[in-house]
Amino acid sequence: MWKRVSSLAGLLFVLLLGSPNAQAQTWMVSTDPFVKIGVADKFGQLGAYKAKFTVTSQSTGKTYTLVKEVQNGQNGVDVVFPSPATEADFFQTENGIAANSAPGDYTWICEVSGKRAGGGRFSLPAVSNDVTVVERAKK
């Protein structure tokens, strides 16, 4: 038994001596601006309906749309612009190009049954990321 314990202790000692030196920790970071917009049938009179959201970039003139089906009893829906193209429904141009989070001013409208139900303006800010390198204390 003593032989096994001493062999195991020796192995642990060798592994500790041979371990690599500690490296500085580096973080990967990301920042994505977005805005949540929505519409609701306040008194639930419509039942099920389709809400068509249209967002227009004021700097490029590009228009992005997203149609959401609102189920009976749900009353309203919120959407996120820009929405990731990996989702089933996302804001896109007529050609299917997904919207991105380009900084600038935008306008939006929501139509239900071909009539304007709401709209407004928003701005997406320019963002940047700082990377902090944390150095480990040397022994």
Number of C-alpha atoms within 10 A of each C-alpha: 6 7 8 9 10 11 12 12 12 12 11 12 11 11 11 10 9 9 8 8 9 11 11 11 10 11 11 8 10 10 9 13 15 18 13 10 18 15 20 15 18 9 8 13 10 13 13 16 17 16 24 20 25 19 26 17 19 14 11 10 10 14 18 23 22 19 17 16 13 18 13 13 12 14 18 19 16 10 18 14 21 22 21 15 15 8 8 7 14 23 26 21 16 11 7 12 12 17 21 16 17 17 15 14 15 19 15 18 19 23 17 17 10 10 10 13 16 15 16 11 12 15 16 17 14 12 12 9 9 9 10 11 10 11 11 10 8 7 5
